[in-house]
Amino acid sequence: MPAGSYLAITHSTSEVSGERVIEAVRQWNEVAPTPYHLRSPEQIAAFFEGLELIEPGLVPCPRWRPDPDSADSVRDMDEYCGLGRK
């Protein structure tokens, strides 16, 4: 990546729903033409190695700069996101 570039990533995990989402992905992969892979937050963070991770870092998507008026109602989900700058 050239200096000044940004990398944005969203990726599914099983951090919140655990076995329920793991089973859903297993069923999807039985019939889908393209398999889906869950990753842990640590595995997703590895994509940002060598980049400056922009605040608030790698977090569940609803927690990435939520609306201050609705921040109290933000719930975690099995989709993490982050933004890194080279």
PDB file of N, CA, C and O in Angstrom:
ATOM      1  N   MET A   1       0.834  -1.183   0.000  1.00  0.00           N
ATOM      2  CA  MET A   1       0.000   0.000   0.000  1.00  0.00           C
ATOM      3  C   MET A   1       0.879   1.246   0.000  1.00  0.00           C
ATOM      4  O   MET A   1       1.873   1.294   0.725  1.00  0.00           O
ATOM      5  N   PRO A   2       0.537   2.241  -0.787  1.00  0.00           N
ATOM      6  CA  PRO A   2       1.298   3.488  -0.777  1.00  0.00           C
ATOM      7  C   PRO A   2       1.090   4.256   0.532  1.00  0.00           C
ATOM      8  O   PRO A   2       0.031   4.152   1.151  1.00  0.00           O
ATOM      9  N   ALA A   3       2.085   5.013   0.944  1.00  0.00           N
ATOM     10  CA  ALA A   3       1.966   5.850   2.137  1.00  0.00           C
ATOM     11  C   ALA A   3       0.752   6.764   2.005  1.00  0.00           C
ATOM     12  O   ALA A   3       0.488   7.311   0.935  1.00  0.00           O
ATOM     13  N   GLY A   4       0.031   6.920   3.088  1.00  0.00           N
ATOM     14  CA  GLY A   4      -1.169   7.764   3.093  1.00  0.00           C
ATOM     15  C   GLY A   4      -2.435   7.011   2.727  1.00  0.00           C
ATOM     16  O   GLY A   4      -3.531   7.566   2.810  1.00  0.00           O
ATOM     17  N   SER A   5      -2.300   5.747   2.320  1.00  0.00           N
ATOM     18  CA  SER A   5      -3.475   4.945   1.965  1.00  0.00           C
ATOM     19  C   SER A   5      -4.180   4.448   3.216  1.00  0.00           C
ATOM     20  O   SER A   5      -3.592   4.382   4.295  1.00  0.00           O
ATOM     21  N   TYR A   6      -5.447   4.101   3.053  1.00  0.00           N
ATOM     22  CA  TYR A   6      -6.242   3.553   4.141  1.00  0.00           C
ATOM     23  C   TYR A   6      -6.739   2.163   3.762  1.00  0.00           C
ATOM     24  O   TYR A   6      -6.992   1.870   2.593  1.00  0.00           O
ATOM     25  N   LEU A   7      -6.870   1.320   4.773  1.00  0.00           N
ATOM     26  CA  LEU A   7      -7.444  -0.012   4.615  1.00  0.00           C
ATOM     27  C   LEU A   7      -8.617  -0.111   5.571  1.00  0.00           C
ATOM     28  O   LEU A   7      -8.439   0.023   6.782  1.00  0.00           O
ATOM     29  N   ALA A   8      -9.824  -0.346   5.045  1.00  0.00           N
ATOM     30  CA  ALA A   8     -11.024  -0.537   5.860  1.00  0.00           C
ATOM     31  C   ALA A   8     -11.437  -1.998   5.762  1.00  0.00           C
ATOM     32  O   ALA A   8     -11.487  -2.570   4.673  1.00  0.00           O
ATOM     33  N   ILE A   9     -11.731  -2.593   6.906  1.00  0.00           N
ATOM     34  CA  ILE A   9     -12.112  -3.998   6.942  1.00  0.00           C
ATOM     35  C   ILE A   9     -13.328  -4.174   7.842  1.00  0.00           C
ATOM     36  O   ILE A   9     -13.397  -3.607   8.933  1.00  0.00           O
ATOM     37  N   THR A  10     -14.286  -4.966   7.371  1.00  0.00           N
ATOM     38  CA  THR A  10     -15.328  -5.517   8.227  1.00  0.00           C
ATOM     39  C   THR A  10     -15.249  -7.023   8.052  1.00  0.00           C
ATOM     40  O   THR A  10     -15.039  -7.527   6.949  1.00  0.00           O
ATOM     41  N   HIS A  11     -15.420  -7.732   9.157  1.00  0.00           N
ATOM     42  CA  HIS A  11     -15.314  -9.188   9.082  1.00  0.00           C
ATOM     43  C   HIS A  11     -16.120  -9.813  10.213  1.00  0.00           C
ATOM     44  O   HIS A  11     -16.178  -9.282  11.322  1.00  0.00           O
ATOM     45  N   SER A  12     -16.738 -10.946   9.914  1.00  0.00           N
ATOM     46  CA  SER A  12     -17.551 -11.643  10.906  1.00  0.00           C
ATOM     47  C   SER A  12     -16.704 -12.461  11.865  1.00  0.00           C
ATOM     48  O   SER A  12     -15.654 -12.995  11.508  1.00  0.00           O
ATOM     49  N   THR A  13     -17.202 -12.541  13.108  1.00  0.00           N
ATOM     50  CA  THR A  13     -16.590 -13.341  14.160  1.00  0.00           C
ATOM     51  C   THR A  13     -17.686 -14.195  14.801  1.00  0.00           C
ATOM     52  O   THR A  13     -18.833 -14.203  14.355  1.00  0.00           O
ATOM     53  N   SER A  14     -17.307 -14.898  15.838  1.00  0.00           N
ATOM     54  CA  SER A  14     -18.303 -15.594  16.666  1.00  0.00           C
ATOM     55  C   SER A  14     -18.177 -15.121  18.109  1.00  0.00           C
ATOM     56  O   SER A  14     -18.594 -15.821  19.032  1.00  0.00           O
ATOM     57  N   GLU A  15     -17.605 -13.938  18.306  1.00  0.00           N
ATOM     58  CA  GLU A  15     -17.319 -13.417  19.638  1.00  0.00           C
ATOM     59  C   GLU A  15     -18.569 -13.175  20.480  1.00  0.00           C
ATOM     60  O   GLU A  15     -18.536 -13.358  21.697  1.00  0.00           O
ATOM     61  N   VAL A  16     -19.651 -12.773  19.858  1.00  0.00           N
ATOM     62  CA  VAL A  16     -20.860 -12.412  20.604  1.00  0.00           C
ATOM     63  C   VAL A  16     -21.824 -13.589  20.689  1.00  0.00           C
ATOM     64  O   VAL A  16     -22.286 -13.936  21.776  1.00  0.00           O
ATOM     65  N   SER A  17     -22.126 -14.193  19.568  1.00  0.00           N
ATOM     66  CA  SER A  17     -23.151 -15.241  19.508  1.00  0.00           C
ATOM     67  C   SER A  17     -22.603 -16.648  19.653  1.00  0.00           C
ATOM     68  O   SER A  17     -23.366 -17.596  19.839  1.00  0.00           O
ATOM     69  N   GLY A  18     -21.304 -16.793  19.571  1.00  0.00           N
ATOM     70  CA  GLY A  18     -20.672 -18.082  19.792  1.00  0.00           C
ATOM     71  C   GLY A  18     -21.157 -19.183  18.863  1.00  0.00           C
ATOM     72  O   GLY A  18     -21.146 -19.033  17.641  1.00  0.00           O
ATOM     73  N   GLU A  19     -21.577 -20.278  19.451  1.00  0.00           N
ATOM     74  CA  GLU A  19     -21.940 -21.485  18.697  1.00  0.00           C
ATOM     75  C   GLU A  19     -23.081 -21.231  17.706  1.00  0.00           C
ATOM     76  O   GLU A  19     -23.139 -21.872  16.657  1.00  0.00           O
ATOM     77  N   ARG A  20     -23.966 -20.323  18.024  1.00  0.00           N
ATOM     78  CA  ARG A  20     -25.103 -20.035  17.132  1.00  0.00           C
ATOM     79  C   ARG A  20     -24.631 -19.553  15.764  1.00  0.00           C
ATOM     80  O   ARG A  20     -25.127 -20.026  14.741  1.00  0.00           O
ATOM     81  N   VAL A  21     -23.682 -18.620  15.729  1.00  0.00           N
ATOM     82  CA  VAL A  21     -23.180 -18.119  14.446  1.00  0.00           C
ATOM     83  C   VAL A  21     -22.257 -19.143  13.786  1.00  0.00           C
ATOM     84  O   VAL A  21     -22.212 -19.235  12.559  1.00  0.00           O
ATOM     85  N   ILE A  22     -21.533 -19.898  14.576  1.00  0.00           N
ATOM     86  CA  ILE A  22     -20.679 -20.954  14.014  1.00  0.00           C
ATOM     87  C   ILE A  22     -21.542 -21.966  13.270  1.00  0.00           C
ATOM     88  O   ILE A  22     -21.184 -22.393  12.172  1.00  0.00           O
ATOM     89  N   GLU A  23     -22.669 -22.353  13.849  1.00  0.00           N
ATOM     90  CA  GLU A  23     -23.577 -23.300  13.199  1.00  0.00           C
ATOM     91  C   GLU A  23     -24.200 -22.691  11.941  1.00  0.00           C
ATOM     92  O   GLU A  23     -24.350 -23.380  10.933  1.00  0.00           O
ATOM     93  N   ALA A  24     -24.559 -21.423  11.990  1.00  0.00           N
ATOM     94  CA  ALA A  24     -25.132 -20.766  10.811  1.00  0.00           C
ATOM     95  C   ALA A  24     -24.130 -20.757   9.656  1.00  0.00           C
ATOM     96  O   ALA A  24     -24.503 -21.007   8.509  1.00  0.00           O
ATOM     97  N   VAL A  25     -22.877 -20.472   9.948  1.00  0.00           N
ATOM     98  CA  VAL A  25     -21.842 -20.462   8.907  1.00  0.00           C
ATOM     99  C   VAL A  25     -21.602 -21.876   8.386  1.00  0.00           C
ATOM    100  O   VAL A  25     -21.382 -22.070   7.191  1.00  0.00           O
ATOM    101  N   ARG A  26     -21.644 -22.854   9.272  1.00  0.00           N
ATOM    102  CA  ARG A  26     -21.480 -24.250   8.842  1.00  0.00           C
ATOM    103  C   ARG A  26     -22.582 -24.628   7.844  1.00  0.00           C
ATOM    104  O   ARG A  26     -22.311 -25.242   6.812  1.00  0.00           O
ATOM    105  N   GLN A  27     -23.826 -24.256   8.165  1.00  0.00           N
ATOM    106  CA  GLN A  27     -24.943 -24.558   7.265  1.00  0.00           C
ATOM    107  C   GLN A  27     -24.794 -23.809   5.940  1.00  0.00           C
ATOM    108  O   GLN A  27     -25.050 -24.368   4.874  1.00  0.00           O
ATOM    109  N   TRP A  28     -24.386 -22.562   6.010  1.00  0.00           N
ATOM    110  CA  TRP A  28     -24.153 -21.769   4.791  1.00  0.00           C
ATOM    111  C   TRP A  28     -23.127 -22.458   3.901  1.00  0.00           C
ATOM    112  O   TRP A  28     -23.327 -22.596   2.694  1.00  0.00           O
ATOM    113  N   ASN A  29     -22.034 -22.885   4.506  1.00  0.00           N
ATOM    114  CA  ASN A  29     -20.945 -23.489   3.746  1.00  0.00           C
ATOM    115  C   ASN A  29     -21.329 -24.830   3.109  1.00  0.00           C
ATOM    116  O   ASN A  29     -20.673 -25.277   2.169  1.00  0.00           O
ATOM    117  N   GLU A  30     -22.382 -25.469   3.614  1.00  0.00           N
ATOM    118  CA  GLU A  30     -22.855 -26.721   3.004  1.00  0.00           C
ATOM    119  C   GLU A  30     -23.500 -26.485   1.637  1.00  0.00           C
ATOM    120  O   GLU A  30     -23.497 -27.382   0.794  1.00  0.00           O
ATOM    121  N   VAL A  31     -24.051 -25.292   1.407  1.00  0.00           N
ATOM    122  CA  VAL A  31     -24.803 -25.037   0.170  1.00  0.00           C
ATOM    123  C   VAL A  31     -24.266 -23.873  -0.660  1.00  0.00           C
ATOM    124  O   VAL A  31     -24.613 -23.748  -1.835  1.00  0.00           O
ATOM    125  N   ALA A  32     -23.447 -23.042  -0.088  1.00  0.00           N
ATOM    126  CA  ALA A  32     -22.977 -21.843  -0.786  1.00  0.00           C
ATOM    127  C   ALA A  32     -21.854 -22.187  -1.760  1.00  0.00           C
ATOM    128  O   ALA A  32     -21.026 -23.052  -1.474  1.00  0.00           O
ATOM    129  N   PRO A  33     -21.823 -21.512  -2.913  1.00  0.00           N
ATOM    130  CA  PRO A  33     -20.734 -21.758  -3.859  1.00  0.00           C
ATOM    131  C   PRO A  33     -19.382 -21.248  -3.352  1.00  0.00           C
ATOM    132  O   PRO A  33     -18.336 -21.768  -3.739  1.00  0.00           O
ATOM    133  N   THR A  34     -19.404 -20.239  -2.492  1.00  0.00           N
ATOM    134  CA  THR A  34     -18.179 -19.680  -1.920  1.00  0.00           C
ATOM    135  C   THR A  34     -18.252 -19.832  -0.405  1.00  0.00           C
ATOM    136  O   THR A  34     -19.160 -19.281   0.218  1.00  0.00           O
ATOM    137  N   PRO A  35     -17.324 -20.564   0.203  1.00  0.00           N
ATOM    138  CA  PRO A  35     -17.379 -20.753   1.654  1.00  0.00           C
ATOM    139  C   PRO A  35     -17.062 -19.470   2.407  1.00  0.00           C
ATOM    140  O   PRO A  35     -16.341 -18.598   1.921  1.00  0.00           O
ATOM    141  N   TYR A  36     -17.618 -19.384   3.597  1.00  0.00           N
ATOM    142  CA  TYR A  36     -17.396 -18.232   4.459  1.00  0.00           C
ATOM    143  C   TYR A  36     -16.537 -18.671   5.636  1.00  0.00           C
ATOM    144  O   TYR A  36     -16.694 -19.788   6.129  1.00  0.00           O
ATOM    145  N   HIS A  37     -15.630 -17.806   6.096  1.00  0.00           N
ATOM    146  CA  HIS A  37     -14.739 -18.123   7.200  1.00  0.00           C
ATOM    147  C   HIS A  37     -14.864 -17.061   8.285  1.00  0.00           C
ATOM    148  O   HIS A  37     -14.693 -15.870   8.024  1.00  0.00           O
ATOM    149  N   LEU A  38     -15.159 -17.495   9.483  1.00  0.00           N
ATOM    150  CA  LEU A  38     -15.139 -16.593  10.629  1.00  0.00           C
ATOM    151  C   LEU A  38     -13.704 -16.439  11.095  1.00  0.00           C
ATOM    152  O   LEU A  38     -12.901 -17.361  10.954  1.00  0.00           O
ATOM    153  N   ARG A  39     -13.375 -15.280  11.648  1.00  0.00           N
ATOM    154  CA  ARG A  39     -12.048 -15.054  12.217  1.00  0.00           C
ATOM    155  C   ARG A  39     -12.214 -14.421  13.593  1.00  0.00           C
ATOM    156  O   ARG A  39     -13.206 -13.746  13.867  1.00  0.00           O
ATOM    157  N   SER A  40     -11.245 -14.648  14.434  1.00  0.00           N
ATOM    158  CA  SER A  40     -11.234 -14.007  15.750  1.00  0.00           C
ATOM    159  C   SER A  40     -10.799 -12.553  15.574  1.00  0.00           C
ATOM    160  O   SER A  40     -10.202 -12.211  14.553  1.00  0.00           O
ATOM    161  N   PRO A  41     -11.089 -11.690  16.553  1.00  0.00           N
ATOM    162  CA  PRO A  41     -10.590 -10.315  16.465  1.00  0.00           C
ATOM    163  C   PRO A  41      -9.069 -10.257  16.296  1.00  0.00           C
ATOM    164  O   PRO A  41      -8.557  -9.382  15.598  1.00  0.00           O
ATOM    165  N   GLU A  42      -8.351 -11.179  16.926  1.00  0.00           N
ATOM    166  CA  GLU A  42      -6.896 -11.195  16.800  1.00  0.00           C
ATOM    167  C   GLU A  42      -6.474 -11.515  15.356  1.00  0.00           C
ATOM    168  O   GLU A  42      -5.526 -10.926  14.837  1.00  0.00           O
ATOM    169  N   GLN A  43      -7.178 -12.439  14.726  1.00  0.00           N
ATOM    170  CA  GLN A  43      -6.868 -12.774  13.332  1.00  0.00           C
ATOM    171  C   GLN A  43      -7.192 -11.602  12.406  1.00  0.00           C
ATOM    172  O   GLN A  43      -6.455 -11.341  11.455  1.00  0.00           O
ATOM    173  N   ILE A  44      -8.273 -10.906  12.676  1.00  0.00           N
ATOM    174  CA  ILE A  44      -8.636  -9.732  11.863  1.00  0.00           C
ATOM    175  C   ILE A  44      -7.599  -8.625  12.069  1.00  0.00           C
ATOM    176  O   ILE A  44      -7.195  -7.961  11.114  1.00  0.00           O
ATOM    177  N   ALA A  45      -7.177  -8.432  13.310  1.00  0.00           N
ATOM    178  CA  ALA A  45      -6.179  -7.394  13.618  1.00  0.00           C
ATOM    179  C   ALA A  45      -4.885  -7.615  12.856  1.00  0.00           C
ATOM    180  O   ALA A  45      -4.183  -6.655  12.536  1.00  0.00           O
ATOM    181  N   ALA A  46      -4.562  -8.863  12.562  1.00  0.00           N
ATOM    182  CA  ALA A  46      -3.324  -9.157  11.835  1.00  0.00           C
ATOM    183  C   ALA A  46      -3.306  -8.509  10.451  1.00  0.00           C
ATOM    184  O   ALA A  46      -2.230  -8.226   9.925  1.00  0.00           O
ATOM    185  N   PHE A  47      -4.471  -8.270   9.851  1.00  0.00           N
ATOM    186  CA  PHE A  47      -4.526  -7.601   8.552  1.00  0.00           C
ATOM    187  C   PHE A  47      -4.020  -6.162   8.633  1.00  0.00           C
ATOM    188  O   PHE A  47      -3.641  -5.577   7.619  1.00  0.00           O
ATOM    189  N   PHE A  48      -4.014  -5.594   9.835  1.00  0.00           N
ATOM    190  CA  PHE A  48      -3.596  -4.206  10.029  1.00  0.00           C
ATOM    191  C   PHE A  48      -2.132  -4.074  10.444  1.00  0.00           C
ATOM    192  O   PHE A  48      -1.682  -2.968  10.744  1.00  0.00           O
ATOM    193  N   GLU A  49      -1.377  -5.177  10.468  1.00  0.00           N
ATOM    194  CA  GLU A  49       0.035  -5.100  10.844  1.00  0.00           C
ATOM    195  C   GLU A  49       0.778  -4.127   9.931  1.00  0.00           C
ATOM    196  O   GLU A  49       0.638  -4.171   8.709  1.00  0.00           O
ATOM    197  N   GLY A  50       1.558  -3.261  10.539  1.00  0.00           N
ATOM    198  CA  GLY A  50       2.315  -2.264   9.792  1.00  0.00           C
ATOM    199  C   GLY A  50       1.523  -1.009   9.483  1.00  0.00           C
ATOM    200  O   GLY A  50       2.034  -0.095   8.835  1.00  0.00           O
ATOM    201  N   LEU A  51       0.277  -0.953   9.941  1.00  0.00           N
ATOM    202  CA  LEU A  51      -0.573   0.225   9.722  1.00  0.00           C
ATOM    203  C   LEU A  51      -0.901   0.874  11.057  1.00  0.00           C
ATOM    204  O   LEU A  51      -0.867   0.225  12.103  1.00  0.00           O
ATOM    205  N   GLU A  52      -1.218   2.159  11.009  1.00  0.00           N
ATOM    206  CA  GLU A  52      -1.704   2.868  12.190  1.00  0.00           C
ATOM    207  C   GLU A  52      -3.201   2.602  12.276  1.00  0.00           C
ATOM    208  O   GLU A  52      -3.950   3.001  11.385  1.00  0.00           O
ATOM    209  N   LEU A  53      -3.647   1.934  13.334  1.00  0.00           N
ATOM    210  CA  LEU A  53      -5.066   1.637  13.512  1.00  0.00           C
ATOM    211  C   LEU A  53      -5.757   2.893  14.037  1.00  0.00           C
ATOM    212  O   LEU A  53      -5.401   3.409  15.096  1.00  0.00           O
ATOM    213  N   ILE A  54      -6.738   3.378  13.296  1.00  0.00           N
ATOM    214  CA  ILE A  54      -7.454   4.608  13.640  1.00  0.00           C
ATOM    215  C   ILE A  54      -8.432   4.328  14.783  1.00  0.00           C
ATOM    216  O   ILE A  54      -9.083   3.283  14.805  1.00  0.00           O
ATOM    217  N   GLU A  55      -8.532   5.258  15.727  1.00  0.00           N
ATOM    218  CA  GLU A  55      -9.451   5.114  16.863  1.00  0.00           C
ATOM    219  C   GLU A  55     -10.882   4.981  16.363  1.00  0.00           C
ATOM    220  O   GLU A  55     -11.278   5.681  15.431  1.00  0.00           O
ATOM    221  N   PRO A  56     -11.647   4.110  16.958  1.00  0.00           N
ATOM    222  CA  PRO A  56     -11.434   3.407  18.213  1.00  0.00           C
ATOM    223  C   PRO A  56     -10.784   2.036  18.059  1.00  0.00           C
ATOM    224  O   PRO A  56     -10.857   1.219  18.977  1.00  0.00           O
ATOM    225  N   GLY A  57     -10.160   1.771  16.936  1.00  0.00           N
ATOM    226  CA  GLY A  57      -9.474   0.499  16.731  1.00  0.00           C
ATOM    227  C   GLY A  57     -10.382  -0.547  16.110  1.00  0.00           C
ATOM    228  O   GLY A  57     -11.334  -0.211  15.406  1.00  0.00           O
ATOM    229  N   LEU A  58     -10.091  -1.802  16.368  1.00  0.00           N
ATOM    230  CA  LEU A  58     -10.880  -2.917  15.862  1.00  0.00           C
ATOM    231  C   LEU A  58     -11.947  -3.242  16.896  1.00  0.00           C
ATOM    232  O   LEU A  58     -11.640  -3.729  17.984  1.00  0.00           O
ATOM    233  N   VAL A  59     -13.194  -2.971  16.556  1.00  0.00           N
ATOM    234  CA  VAL A  59     -14.309  -3.109  17.497  1.00  0.00           C
ATOM    235  C   VAL A  59     -15.537  -3.643  16.757  1.00  0.00           C
ATOM    236  O   VAL A  59     -15.573  -3.620  15.527  1.00  0.00           O
ATOM    237  N   PRO A  60     -16.555  -4.127  17.502  1.00  0.00           N
ATOM    238  CA  PRO A  60     -17.812  -4.463  16.835  1.00  0.00           C
ATOM    239  C   PRO A  60     -18.324  -3.226  16.078  1.00  0.00           C
ATOM    240  O   PRO A  60     -18.252  -2.109  16.591  1.00  0.00           O
ATOM    241  N   CYS A  61     -18.831  -3.428  14.880  1.00  0.00           N
ATOM    242  CA  CYS A  61     -19.200  -2.304  14.005  1.00  0.00           C
ATOM    243  C   CYS A  61     -20.059  -1.230  14.678  1.00  0.00           C
ATOM    244  O   CYS A  61     -19.798  -0.046  14.466  1.00  0.00           O
ATOM    245  N   PRO A  62     -21.075  -1.587  15.484  1.00  0.00           N
ATOM    246  CA  PRO A  62     -21.868  -0.516  16.102  1.00  0.00           C
ATOM    247  C   PRO A  62     -21.074   0.363  17.061  1.00  0.00           C
ATOM    248  O   PRO A  62     -21.525   1.452  17.416  1.00  0.00           O
ATOM    249  N   ARG A  63     -19.891  -0.098  17.488  1.00  0.00           N
ATOM    250  CA  ARG A  63     -19.074   0.683  18.417  1.00  0.00           C
ATOM    251  C   ARG A  63     -18.023   1.542  17.713  1.00  0.00           C
ATOM    252  O   ARG A  63     -17.252   2.242  18.371  1.00  0.00           O
ATOM    253  N   TRP A  64     -17.988   1.490  16.371  1.00  0.00           N
ATOM    254  CA  TRP A  64     -17.026   2.302  15.640  1.00  0.00           C
ATOM    255  C   TRP A  64     -17.649   3.671  15.412  1.00  0.00           C
ATOM    256  O   TRP A  64     -18.424   3.876  14.477  1.00  0.00           O
ATOM    257  N   ARG A  65     -17.293   4.594  16.283  1.00  0.00           N
ATOM    258  CA  ARG A  65     -17.791   5.973  16.240  1.00  0.00           C
ATOM    259  C   ARG A  65     -19.313   6.054  16.208  1.00  0.00           C
ATOM    260  O   ARG A  65     -19.884   6.587  15.257  1.00  0.00           O
ATOM    261  N   PRO A  66     -19.972   5.533  17.234  1.00  0.00           N
ATOM    262  CA  PRO A  66     -21.432   5.594  17.266  1.00  0.00           C
ATOM    263  C   PRO A  66     -21.932   7.022  17.451  1.00  0.00           C
ATOM    264  O   PRO A  66     -21.199   7.893  17.919  1.00  0.00           O
ATOM    265  N   ASP A  67     -23.160   7.246  17.086  1.00  0.00           N
ATOM    266  CA  ASP A  67     -23.819   8.528  17.306  1.00  0.00           C
ATOM    267  C   ASP A  67     -23.850   8.773  18.822  1.00  0.00           C
ATOM    268  O   ASP A  67     -24.373   7.939  19.561  1.00  0.00           O
ATOM    269  N   PRO A  68     -23.303   9.899  19.299  1.00  0.00           N
ATOM    270  CA  PRO A  68     -23.266  10.150  20.746  1.00  0.00           C
ATOM    271  C   PRO A  68     -24.649  10.093  21.395  1.00  0.00           C
ATOM    272  O   PRO A  68     -24.767   9.733  22.567  1.00  0.00           O
ATOM    273  N   ASP A  69     -25.689  10.444  20.646  1.00  0.00           N
ATOM    274  CA  ASP A  69     -27.040  10.424  21.199  1.00  0.00           C
ATOM    275  C   ASP A  69     -27.582   9.013  21.376  1.00  0.00           C
ATOM    276  O   ASP A  69     -28.515   8.801  22.151  1.00  0.00           O
ATOM    277  N   SER A  70     -27.002   8.039  20.658  1.00  0.00           N
ATOM    278  CA  SER A  70     -27.498   6.665  20.775  1.00  0.00           C
ATOM    279  C   SER A  70     -26.425   5.714  21.311  1.00  0.00           C
ATOM    280  O   SER A  70     -26.618   4.499  21.277  1.00  0.00           O
ATOM    281  N   ALA A  71     -25.316   6.232  21.798  1.00  0.00           N
ATOM    282  CA  ALA A  71     -24.204   5.396  22.249  1.00  0.00           C
ATOM    283  C   ALA A  71     -24.608   4.456  23.377  1.00  0.00           C
ATOM    284  O   ALA A  71     -24.068   3.354  23.476  1.00  0.00           O
ATOM    285  N   ASP A  72     -25.539   4.862  24.226  1.00  0.00           N
ATOM    286  CA  ASP A  72     -25.965   4.005  25.334  1.00  0.00           C
ATOM    287  C   ASP A  72     -26.742   2.786  24.850  1.00  0.00           C
ATOM    288  O   ASP A  72     -26.809   1.781  25.557  1.00  0.00           O
ATOM    289  N   SER A  73     -27.330   2.857  23.656  1.00  0.00           N
ATOM    290  CA  SER A  73     -28.140   1.751  23.163  1.00  0.00           C
ATOM    291  C   SER A  73     -27.375   0.847  22.190  1.00  0.00           C
ATOM    292  O   SER A  73     -27.954  -0.078  21.621  1.00  0.00           O
ATOM    293  N   VAL A  74     -26.081   1.110  21.999  1.00  0.00           N
ATOM    294  CA  VAL A  74     -25.274   0.317  21.078  1.00  0.00           C
ATOM    295  C   VAL A  74     -25.091  -1.093  21.642  1.00  0.00           C
ATOM    296  O   VAL A  74     -24.752  -1.274  22.812  1.00  0.00           O
ATOM    297  N   ARG A  75     -25.323  -2.076  20.788  1.00  0.00           N
ATOM    298  CA  ARG A  75     -25.131  -3.477  21.184  1.00  0.00           C
ATOM    299  C   ARG A  75     -24.028  -4.082  20.335  1.00  0.00           C
ATOM    300  O   ARG A  75     -23.843  -3.718  19.174  1.00  0.00           O
ATOM    301  N   ASP A  76     -23.298  -5.016  20.937  1.00  0.00           N
ATOM    302  CA  ASP A  76     -22.251  -5.702  20.189  1.00  0.00           C
ATOM    303  C   ASP A  76     -22.865  -6.676  19.196  1.00  0.00           C
ATOM    304  O   ASP A  76     -23.984  -7.153  19.381  1.00  0.00           O
ATOM    305  N   MET A  77     -22.119  -6.962  18.147  1.00  0.00           N
ATOM    306  CA  MET A  77     -22.553  -7.920  17.140  1.00  0.00           C
ATOM    307  C   MET A  77     -21.335  -8.684  16.648  1.00  0.00           C
ATOM    308  O   MET A  77     -20.200  -8.318  16.953  1.00  0.00           O
ATOM    309  N   ASP A  78     -21.569  -9.734  15.893  1.00  0.00           N
ATOM    310  CA  ASP A  78     -20.488 -10.587  15.394  1.00  0.00           C
ATOM    311  C   ASP A  78     -19.862 -10.053  14.117  1.00  0.00           C
ATOM    312  O   ASP A  78     -19.398 -10.831  13.284  1.00  0.00           O
ATOM    313  N   GLU A  79     -19.843  -8.760  13.954  1.00  0.00           N
ATOM    314  CA  GLU A  79     -19.192  -8.112  12.806  1.00  0.00           C
ATOM    315  C   GLU A  79     -18.261  -7.060  13.374  1.00  0.00           C
ATOM    316  O   GLU A  79     -18.706  -6.096  13.997  1.00  0.00           O
ATOM    317  N   TYR A  80     -16.957  -7.249  13.156  1.00  0.00           N
ATOM    318  CA  TYR A  80     -15.951  -6.304  13.637  1.00  0.00           C
ATOM    319  C   TYR A  80     -15.465  -5.445  12.478  1.00  0.00           C
ATOM    320  O   TYR A  80     -15.515  -5.861  11.321  1.00  0.00           O
ATOM    321  N   CYS A  81     -14.997  -4.249  12.799  1.00  0.00           N
ATOM    322  CA  CYS A  81     -14.473  -3.381  11.743  1.00  0.00           C
ATOM    323  C   CYS A  81     -13.303  -2.565  12.284  1.00  0.00           C
ATOM    324  O   CYS A  81     -13.113  -2.409  13.490  1.00  0.00           O
ATOM    325  N   GLY A  82     -12.542  -2.060  11.341  1.00  0.00           N
ATOM    326  CA  GLY A  82     -11.404  -1.221  11.691  1.00  0.00           C
ATOM    327  C   GLY A  82     -10.936  -0.459  10.463  1.00  0.00           C
ATOM    328  O   GLY A  82     -11.274  -0.796   9.328  1.00  0.00           O
ATOM    329  N   LEU A  83     -10.155   0.567  10.720  1.00  0.00           N
ATOM    330  CA  LEU A  83      -9.591   1.403   9.669  1.00  0.00           C
ATOM    331  C   LEU A  83      -8.123   1.627  10.000  1.00  0.00           C
ATOM    332  O   LEU A  83      -7.782   2.086  11.091  1.00  0.00           O
ATOM    333  N   GLY A  84      -7.270   1.301   9.055  1.00  0.00           N
ATOM    334  CA  GLY A  84      -5.833   1.486   9.238  1.00  0.00           C
ATOM    335  C   GLY A  84      -5.257   2.416   8.201  1.00  0.00           C
ATOM    336  O   GLY A  84      -5.719   2.455   7.061  1.00  0.00           O
ATOM    337  N   ARG A  85      -4.235   3.173   8.600  1.00  0.00           N
ATOM    338  CA  ARG A  85      -3.575   4.113   7.686  1.00  0.00           C
ATOM    339  C   ARG A  85      -2.107   3.738   7.552  1.00  0.00           C
ATOM    340  O   ARG A  85      -1.436   3.450   8.543  1.00  0.00           O
ATOM    341  N   LYS A  86      -1.621   3.743   6.332  1.00  0.00           N
ATOM    342  CA  LYS A  86      -0.218   3.442   6.057  1.00  0.00           C
ATOM    343  C   LYS A  86       0.613   4.684   6.265  1.00  0.00           C
ATOM    344  O   LYS A  86       1.830   4.649   6.086  1.00  0.00           O
TER     345      LYS A  86
END
